[in-house]
Amino acid sequence: MSKHLALREAVLSWLECAGGLSPTPQSIMVFMFLPHWEDVVREVAAAAPREEHPDLYAEIDGDWVPNAVTLLEASGLRTAARLIAQGVPVSLSEVADSFVTFCTGPAPVPERWLLLNGTFPRGTRIALGRYTLQTFTADELNQTIPMPALNVLQRRSHDLDLITGAPFVHVPDPGRPVTRRPTWFDFTGPRAEAQHWQALLPLMLWDSELLRVESVFTVARGRLFDLSPRDVPTTIQTYEGQYGSEEEVEVRDAGAFHVPDACLPALADFCTTISAKIDAVMAGATQEQRILKRRARRLERAARHLLAAYQRTYNDEGVWEVEADELRLDYVIALEALLISPNDASGRITANIVSRAAALFLTRDRQEEAESIVRRAYKARSVYVHGDVIKDQTEEEKLKELRNLRLLTLQVILRWIVLTPSDTEDLAPLLDAAVQSRGRENHIDQPLRVFFTTTPPRTRPADITAT
């Protein structure tokens, strides 16, 4: 900090002038015309040249100069000045030190943060391939924002209260700009649940409770956290107050996906194993062999359709009736993407999908149940795509069937990931052979028993515990 003393002193002088402003909100031009602002700009150019800090500069009339909007807005300096003018006790030295760090420190790598609707233990930090699942303390969140000391002095601190301890999946995104706030329908790429499926899928396979992406933020630690309270779904929680009165508090809507402290090690082991298997399959996308490329496309396609259905399912009863058939179609596409074979005759596709789905289960009763669920799903799909309506089902029966199909699809995807060969052999012929009891023990039963015994999801499947 001592080598940037001139910049620090210029900022302190400017802040002292800001204290004499009217306490009402001021336009950015007012702050730029305060005494010593030119000194601040000059010292920024000396301490943080454009070659090292291009994000601080803007081109004006053909010349590159420190961008006043960035220096005032993104750094938090304007906020500090307004608080000082309002008489809030702000530490000028802390503000000056934070501003110097903002200008001279290394530019942070932008990240995408996906807010999930679950509840995870304090201190959760699990690697999901190149992603990280993490719950943040209030202090950790505060350090992501420019001038952390100001956060406890303004309303934004309540924003952080909403997400303190909330689960985020975050990943570096170096190419993302940090100067604008993206929206949910950001047309620079696929929707978040589809774009980041490799991180979300292991969590969904560990527990069948519904897990969704609630909001997506751009974070450049120390520079930008584009959090808006409107992007955090909330609910009202009622507490018993003094003298028996009830108090209502707005809290984050965490949904039903809950991970107890005791389950965290098992979740970490499961995610590590499944993420490695997913990465191995997806590595085929860059290989020459056609079967490896197709295998990677199939898994991605299945995951995307599963996630598309999840994003429109609030709970087992919370599905729009007009969308229930579309969700069923998503699940069927996911099943077909994984279980179809290029060698299937056109008239045998449905029968093959039904038998292969059943072959993934170890007991006869679960095989028959899988056959029944998939067969009914295919029939419903045909009715839907042909423009007809299923007339012999109540809404309650349709939702129950949709839930059963969702649970089956999760199991099929998980077992497909566990069993898919690492070489150029396809899984479909192995499942077809298993239907005839040829090689079933070695290729299907034993690998599944080993996996579900050593790295089980939260609930061990009934057909595994029964064998």
C-alpha positions as CSV (number, residue, x, y, z in Angstrom):
1,M,0.0,0.0,0.0
2,S,2.9,2.3,0.7
3,K,4.0,2.5,-3.0
4,H,0.5,3.8,-3.8
5,L,0.6,6.4,-1.1
6,A,0.0,9.3,-3.6
7,L,-3.3,7.6,-4.8
8,R,-4.4,7.0,-1.2
9,E,-3.8,10.6,-0.2
10,A,-5.7,11.9,-3.3
11,V,-8.7,9.8,-2.5
12,L,-8.7,11.0,1.2
13,S,-8.6,14.6,0.1
14,W,-11.5,14.0,-2.3
15,L,-13.5,12.2,0.4
16,E,-13.1,15.1,2.8
17,C,-14.6,17.4,0.1
18,A,-17.5,15.0,-0.4
19,G,-18.4,15.3,3.2
20,G,-19.6,18.9,2.5
21,L,-22.1,17.9,-0.1
22,S,-25.9,18.0,0.4
23,P,-27.1,14.7,2.1
24,T,-29.6,14.2,-0.8
25,P,-28.5,11.8,-3.6
26,Q,-26.1,13.4,-6.1
27,S,-25.6,12.8,-9.8
28,I,-22.3,11.3,-10.8
29,M,-21.3,14.7,-12.5
30,V,-21.4,16.4,-9.1
31,F,-18.8,14.0,-7.7
32,M,-16.6,14.4,-10.8
33,F,-16.4,18.2,-10.3
34,L,-15.4,18.0,-6.7
35,P,-11.9,19.3,-5.9
36,H,-9.1,16.7,-6.1
37,W,-11.0,14.4,-8.5
38,E,-8.5,15.2,-11.2
39,D,-5.8,14.3,-8.7
40,V,-7.5,10.9,-8.2
41,V,-7.7,10.2,-11.9
42,R,-4.1,11.2,-12.5
43,E,-2.9,9.0,-9.6
44,V,-5.0,6.1,-10.9
45,A,-3.3,6.4,-14.3
46,A,0.1,6.4,-12.6
47,A,-0.6,3.5,-10.2
48,A,-2.7,1.3,-12.5
49,P,-1.6,1.8,-16.1
50,R,-3.9,0.6,-18.9
51,E,-1.5,-2.1,-20.0
52,E,-2.0,-3.8,-16.6
53,H,-5.6,-2.8,-15.8
54,P,-7.5,-2.3,-19.0
55,D,-10.9,-2.8,-17.2
56,L,-10.4,0.6,-15.5
57,Y,-10.2,2.6,-18.8
58,A,-12.4,3.9,-21.4
59,E,-11.7,5.5,-24.8
60,I,-12.7,9.2,-25.0
61,D,-12.0,11.3,-28.1
62,G,-9.4,8.8,-29.2
63,D,-7.5,8.7,-25.9
64,W,-7.7,6.0,-23.2
65,V,-8.3,7.5,-19.8
66,P,-9.5,6.1,-16.4
67,N,-13.2,5.6,-16.6
68,A,-15.0,7.8,-14.1
69,V,-18.1,5.6,-14.0
70,T,-15.9,2.6,-13.1
71,L,-13.9,4.4,-10.5
72,L,-17.0,5.9,-8.8
73,E,-19.7,3.3,-9.3
74,A,-18.0,-0.1,-9.5
75,S,-15.5,0.6,-6.8
76,G,-18.1,1.8,-4.3
77,L,-16.5,5.2,-4.0
78,R,-19.6,7.1,-4.9
79,T,-21.6,5.2,-2.3
80,A,-19.0,6.0,0.3
81,A,-19.2,9.7,-0.5
82,R,-22.9,9.7,-0.3
83,L,-22.9,8.0,3.1
84,I,-20.3,10.5,4.4
85,A,-22.5,13.4,3.1
86,Q,-25.4,11.9,5.0
87,G,-23.4,11.9,8.2
88,V,-22.9,8.2,8.4
89,P,-19.7,7.4,10.4
90,V,-17.6,5.9,7.6
91,S,-13.9,5.2,8.1
92,L,-12.2,7.3,5.4
93,S,-9.0,5.3,5.8
94,E,-10.8,2.0,5.1
95,V,-12.5,3.5,2.1
96,A,-9.2,4.8,0.7
97,D,-7.5,1.5,1.2
98,S,-10.3,-0.4,-0.5
99,F,-10.2,2.0,-3.4
100,V,-6.5,1.6,-3.9
101,T,-6.9,-2.2,-3.7
102,F,-9.7,-2.0,-6.3
103,C,-7.5,-0.1,-8.7
104,T,-4.1,-1.8,-8.3
105,G,-5.0,-5.4,-7.4
106,P,-5.2,-8.1,-10.1
107,A,-8.4,-8.1,-12.1
108,P,-10.6,-10.9,-10.8
109,V,-11.8,-13.6,-13.1
110,P,-15.6,-13.3,-13.7
111,E,-17.6,-16.2,-12.3
112,R,-21.2,-17.5,-12.8
113,W,-22.9,-18.3,-9.5
114,L,-26.1,-20.4,-9.6
115,L,-28.3,-20.1,-6.6
116,L,-30.0,-23.4,-5.8
117,N,-33.2,-23.9,-3.9
118,G,-31.8,-26.5,-1.4
119,T,-30.4,-26.4,2.1
120,F,-26.8,-27.6,2.7
121,P,-24.7,-27.6,5.9
122,R,-22.6,-24.6,6.9
123,G,-19.1,-24.9,5.3
124,T,-20.2,-27.1,2.4
125,R,-17.5,-27.1,-0.3
126,I,-17.7,-29.9,-2.9
127,A,-15.9,-30.1,-6.2
128,L,-18.1,-31.0,-9.2
129,G,-15.6,-31.2,-12.0
130,R,-14.6,-27.7,-12.8
131,Y,-17.5,-26.4,-10.7
132,T,-17.7,-25.9,-6.9
133,L,-20.8,-26.3,-4.7
134,Q,-20.4,-24.0,-1.8
135,T,-22.3,-22.3,1.1
136,F,-20.9,-18.9,2.0
137,T,-20.8,-17.2,5.4
138,A,-21.8,-13.6,5.7
139,D,-18.2,-12.5,5.9
140,E,-17.2,-14.5,2.8
141,L,-20.0,-12.9,0.9
142,N,-19.1,-9.5,2.2
143,Q,-15.6,-9.9,0.8
144,T,-16.9,-10.4,-2.7
145,I,-18.2,-6.8,-2.8
146,P,-16.1,-3.7,-3.3
147,M,-15.6,-1.8,0.0
148,P,-16.9,-4.5,2.3
149,A,-16.9,-2.1,5.2
150,L,-19.7,-0.2,3.6
151,N,-22.0,-3.2,3.4
152,V,-22.9,-3.1,7.0
153,L,-23.9,0.6,6.7
154,Q,-26.5,0.3,4.0
155,R,-29.5,-1.8,3.0
156,R,-27.5,-4.1,0.9
157,S,-26.5,-6.0,4.0
158,H,-30.1,-7.3,4.1
159,D,-29.6,-8.6,0.6
160,L,-26.7,-10.7,1.8
161,D,-28.7,-12.0,4.7
162,L,-31.1,-13.6,2.3
163,I,-28.3,-15.7,0.7
164,T,-26.0,-16.2,3.7
165,G,-25.6,-20.0,4.0
166,A,-27.4,-20.6,0.7
167,P,-26.0,-23.2,-1.7
168,F,-24.3,-21.8,-4.8
169,V,-22.7,-23.7,-7.7
170,H,-20.0,-21.4,-9.1
171,V,-17.6,-21.7,-12.0
172,P,-15.0,-19.4,-13.6
173,D,-16.3,-17.7,-16.7
174,P,-13.4,-15.6,-18.0
175,G,-15.1,-14.4,-21.2
176,R,-18.1,-12.9,-19.4
177,P,-18.2,-9.1,-19.2
178,V,-18.6,-7.6,-15.7
179,T,-19.8,-4.2,-16.6
180,R,-23.5,-5.1,-17.3
181,R,-26.1,-7.1,-15.4
182,P,-27.3,-10.1,-17.3
183,T,-30.9,-11.3,-17.1
184,W,-32.3,-14.7,-16.7
185,F,-33.0,-14.8,-20.5
186,D,-29.5,-13.9,-21.5
187,F,-29.2,-14.7,-25.1
188,T,-25.4,-15.1,-25.1
189,G,-25.9,-18.8,-24.4
190,P,-28.3,-21.6,-23.3
191,R,-30.4,-21.3,-20.1
192,A,-28.3,-21.8,-17.0
193,E,-29.8,-25.2,-16.1
194,A,-28.8,-26.5,-19.6
195,Q,-25.5,-24.8,-19.8
196,H,-24.3,-26.0,-16.4
197,W,-25.9,-29.5,-16.3
198,Q,-22.6,-31.3,-15.5
199,A,-22.6,-29.7,-12.1
200,L,-26.3,-30.1,-11.3
201,L,-26.8,-33.7,-12.4
202,P,-24.7,-35.4,-9.6
203,L,-26.7,-33.5,-7.0
204,M,-30.0,-34.5,-8.6
205,L,-29.0,-38.1,-8.8
206,W,-28.0,-38.2,-5.1
207,D,-31.5,-37.3,-3.8
208,S,-34.8,-37.5,-5.7
209,E,-36.1,-34.3,-3.9
210,L,-36.6,-31.6,-6.5
211,L,-33.5,-29.3,-6.9
212,R,-33.7,-26.2,-9.2
213,V,-31.7,-23.2,-10.2
214,E,-33.4,-20.2,-8.7
215,S,-31.2,-17.3,-9.9
216,V,-27.9,-16.7,-11.7
217,F,-25.4,-14.0,-10.8
218,T,-22.2,-12.7,-12.3
219,V,-19.5,-12.3,-9.7
220,A,-16.1,-10.7,-10.1
221,R,-14.8,-10.9,-6.5
222,G,-13.9,-7.5,-5.2
223,R,-15.5,-5.8,-8.3
224,L,-19.0,-6.9,-8.9
225,F,-21.8,-9.0,-7.4
226,D,-24.9,-8.4,-9.4
227,L,-27.2,-9.5,-6.6
228,S,-30.7,-8.1,-6.6
229,P,-33.2,-9.1,-3.8
230,R,-35.8,-9.6,-6.5
231,D,-33.8,-12.5,-7.9
232,V,-33.9,-14.4,-4.6
233,P,-37.2,-16.3,-4.1
234,T,-38.5,-15.7,-0.6
235,T,-41.2,-17.0,1.7
236,I,-42.6,-15.7,5.0
237,Q,-41.6,-17.7,8.1
238,T,-43.6,-17.3,11.3
239,Y,-41.8,-17.3,14.7
240,E,-43.3,-17.1,18.2
241,G,-42.3,-13.8,19.7
242,Q,-42.5,-12.4,23.1
243,Y,-45.7,-12.8,25.1
244,G,-47.0,-15.4,22.7
245,S,-47.2,-13.0,19.7
246,E,-46.2,-14.2,16.2
247,E,-43.5,-12.5,14.2
248,E,-43.1,-12.8,10.5
249,V,-39.7,-12.9,8.8
250,E,-38.9,-12.9,5.1
251,V,-36.4,-15.7,4.4
252,R,-35.1,-17.5,1.3
253,D,-37.4,-20.1,0.0
254,A,-35.2,-23.2,0.4
255,G,-37.5,-25.9,-1.0
256,A,-37.4,-29.5,0.0
257,F,-33.9,-30.6,-1.0
258,H,-32.2,-30.7,2.4
259,V,-28.8,-32.2,3.2
260,P,-28.1,-32.9,6.9
261,D,-24.6,-32.4,8.4
262,A,-24.2,-36.2,8.8
263,C,-24.9,-36.8,5.1
264,L,-22.3,-34.3,3.8
265,P,-19.3,-36.7,3.5
266,A,-21.5,-39.3,1.6
267,L,-22.7,-36.6,-0.7
268,A,-19.1,-35.4,-1.4
269,D,-18.0,-39.0,-2.2
270,F,-21.0,-39.6,-4.4
271,C,-20.5,-36.3,-6.3
272,T,-16.7,-37.0,-6.8
273,T,-17.4,-40.4,-8.2
274,I,-20.3,-39.4,-10.5
275,S,-18.6,-36.2,-11.7
276,A,-15.5,-38.3,-12.7
277,K,-17.8,-40.7,-14.7
278,I,-19.6,-37.8,-16.4
279,D,-16.3,-36.2,-17.3
280,A,-15.1,-39.5,-18.8
281,V,-18.2,-39.8,-20.9
282,M,-18.0,-36.2,-22.1
283,A,-14.4,-36.5,-23.0
284,G,-15.6,-38.6,-25.9
285,A,-17.1,-35.5,-27.5
286,T,-13.6,-34.5,-28.7
287,Q,-12.6,-38.0,-29.8
288,E,-12.6,-39.4,-33.4
289,Q,-14.6,-42.6,-32.6
290,R,-18.2,-42.1,-33.6
291,I,-19.6,-44.1,-30.7
292,L,-17.8,-41.9,-28.1
293,K,-19.1,-38.7,-29.7
294,R,-22.6,-40.1,-29.8
295,R,-22.4,-41.3,-26.2
296,A,-21.4,-37.8,-25.0
297,R,-24.3,-36.3,-27.0
298,R,-26.8,-38.8,-25.5
299,L,-25.8,-38.0,-21.9
300,E,-25.9,-34.3,-22.4
301,R,-29.3,-34.5,-24.2
302,A,-30.8,-36.7,-21.5
303,A,-29.5,-34.3,-18.7
304,R,-30.8,-31.2,-20.5
305,H,-34.3,-32.7,-20.8
306,L,-34.3,-33.9,-17.2
307,L,-33.3,-30.4,-16.1
308,A,-35.9,-28.7,-18.3
309,A,-38.6,-30.8,-16.6
310,Y,-37.2,-30.0,-13.1
311,Q,-37.2,-26.3,-13.7
312,R,-41.0,-26.4,-14.3
313,T,-41.7,-28.7,-11.3
314,Y,-42.2,-26.8,-8.0
315,N,-43.2,-30.0,-6.1
316,D,-45.0,-33.2,-6.9
317,E,-48.3,-31.4,-6.9
318,G,-47.0,-28.1,-8.2
319,V,-47.1,-28.8,-11.9
320,W,-49.2,-26.8,-14.3
321,E,-51.8,-29.2,-15.8
322,V,-51.2,-27.8,-19.2
323,E,-47.5,-28.6,-18.9
324,A,-47.7,-32.0,-17.4
325,D,-47.7,-33.8,-20.7
326,E,-44.7,-31.7,-21.9
327,L,-42.8,-32.7,-18.8
328,R,-43.6,-36.3,-19.5
329,L,-42.3,-35.8,-23.0
330,D,-39.0,-34.5,-21.5
331,Y,-38.6,-37.6,-19.4
332,V,-39.3,-39.9,-22.3
333,I,-36.7,-38.1,-24.5
334,A,-34.2,-38.5,-21.7
335,L,-34.8,-42.2,-21.5
336,E,-34.8,-42.7,-25.2
337,A,-31.5,-40.7,-25.6
338,L,-29.7,-43.1,-23.3
339,L,-31.3,-46.4,-24.2
340,I,-31.8,-46.4,-28.0
341,S,-29.3,-48.1,-30.2
342,P,-28.4,-47.2,-33.8
343,N,-29.0,-50.8,-34.8
344,D,-32.6,-50.8,-33.6
345,A,-35.2,-51.6,-36.2
346,S,-37.8,-48.8,-36.5
347,G,-40.6,-51.1,-35.3
348,R,-38.7,-52.3,-32.2
349,I,-37.7,-49.0,-30.7
350,T,-40.4,-48.7,-28.0
351,A,-40.1,-52.4,-27.1
352,N,-36.3,-52.1,-26.8
353,I,-36.5,-49.0,-24.6
354,V,-38.9,-50.7,-22.3
355,S,-36.9,-53.9,-22.0
356,R,-33.5,-52.1,-21.6
357,A,-34.9,-49.8,-18.9
358,A,-36.2,-52.9,-17.0
359,A,-32.8,-54.6,-17.4
360,L,-31.2,-51.9,-15.3
361,F,-33.0,-53.2,-12.2
362,L,-32.0,-56.3,-10.2
363,T,-35.3,-57.8,-9.0
364,R,-38.2,-59.0,-11.0
365,D,-40.8,-56.8,-9.2
366,R,-38.8,-53.7,-10.0
367,Q,-38.2,-54.8,-13.6
368,E,-42.0,-55.2,-14.0
369,E,-42.6,-51.8,-12.4
370,A,-40.1,-50.2,-14.8
371,E,-41.6,-51.9,-17.8
372,S,-45.1,-50.6,-16.8
373,I,-44.0,-47.0,-16.1
374,V,-42.0,-46.7,-19.4
375,R,-44.8,-48.4,-21.5
376,R,-47.4,-46.0,-20.1
377,A,-45.2,-43.0,-20.6
378,Y,-44.7,-44.0,-24.3
379,K,-48.4,-44.4,-24.8
380,A,-49.1,-41.0,-23.2
381,R,-46.4,-39.4,-25.3
382,S,-48.0,-40.8,-28.5
383,V,-51.4,-39.5,-27.5
384,Y,-49.9,-36.0,-26.8
385,V,-47.8,-35.6,-29.9
386,H,-50.7,-36.8,-32.1
387,G,-52.8,-34.0,-30.6
388,D,-55.2,-36.2,-28.6
389,V,-56.0,-36.0,-24.9
390,I,-55.7,-38.8,-22.3
391,K,-59.3,-39.0,-21.0
392,D,-59.1,-41.9,-18.5
393,Q,-56.9,-40.1,-16.0
394,T,-57.7,-37.6,-13.2
395,E,-55.2,-34.8,-12.5
396,E,-54.2,-36.6,-9.3
397,E,-53.4,-39.8,-11.2
398,K,-51.5,-37.9,-13.9
399,L,-49.3,-36.2,-11.3
400,K,-48.6,-39.5,-9.5
401,E,-47.6,-41.1,-12.8
402,L,-45.5,-38.1,-13.6
403,R,-43.7,-38.5,-10.3
404,N,-43.1,-42.2,-10.8
405,L,-41.7,-41.4,-14.3
406,R,-39.3,-38.8,-12.8
407,L,-38.0,-41.2,-10.2
408,L,-37.5,-43.9,-12.8
409,T,-35.7,-41.5,-15.1
410,L,-33.3,-40.5,-12.3
411,Q,-32.5,-44.2,-11.7
412,V,-32.0,-45.0,-15.4
413,I,-29.6,-42.0,-15.8
414,L,-27.7,-43.0,-12.7
415,R,-27.4,-46.6,-13.6
416,W,-26.5,-45.8,-17.2
417,I,-23.6,-43.6,-16.0
418,V,-22.4,-46.3,-13.6
419,L,-22.6,-49.1,-16.2
420,T,-21.6,-47.4,-19.5
421,P,-18.4,-49.0,-20.7
422,S,-15.3,-46.9,-20.8
423,D,-14.2,-48.3,-24.2
424,T,-16.0,-48.3,-27.6
425,E,-18.6,-50.9,-26.6
426,D,-22.2,-49.7,-26.4
427,L,-24.4,-50.4,-23.3
428,A,-27.5,-51.3,-25.3
429,P,-26.2,-54.8,-26.4
430,L,-25.2,-55.6,-22.9
431,L,-28.7,-54.7,-21.7
432,D,-30.3,-56.8,-24.5
433,A,-28.1,-59.8,-23.4
434,A,-29.1,-59.2,-19.8
435,V,-32.8,-59.6,-20.8
436,Q,-31.8,-63.1,-21.9
437,S,-29.8,-63.6,-18.7
438,R,-26.5,-63.7,-20.7
439,G,-23.7,-62.0,-18.8
440,R,-26.1,-60.3,-16.5
441,E,-24.2,-60.9,-13.3
442,N,-20.9,-59.6,-14.6
443,H,-22.1,-56.7,-16.7
444,I,-25.2,-55.4,-14.7
445,D,-25.8,-56.9,-11.3
446,Q,-22.3,-56.9,-9.8
447,P,-21.2,-53.4,-10.9
448,L,-24.5,-51.9,-9.6
449,R,-24.2,-53.7,-6.3
450,V,-20.7,-52.5,-5.8
451,F,-21.5,-48.9,-6.7
452,F,-24.6,-48.7,-4.5
453,T,-22.8,-50.4,-1.6
454,T,-19.6,-48.3,-1.7
455,T,-20.9,-44.9,-3.0
456,P,-24.7,-44.9,-2.4
457,P,-27.0,-42.0,-3.0
458,R,-29.0,-40.8,-0.1
459,T,-31.6,-43.6,-0.4
460,R,-30.4,-47.0,-1.5
461,P,-32.7,-48.4,-4.1
462,A,-35.1,-51.2,-3.1
463,D,-33.8,-53.7,-5.7
464,I,-30.3,-53.3,-4.3
465,T,-31.3,-53.8,-0.7
466,A,-33.4,-56.8,-1.7
467,T,-30.5,-58.7,-3.2
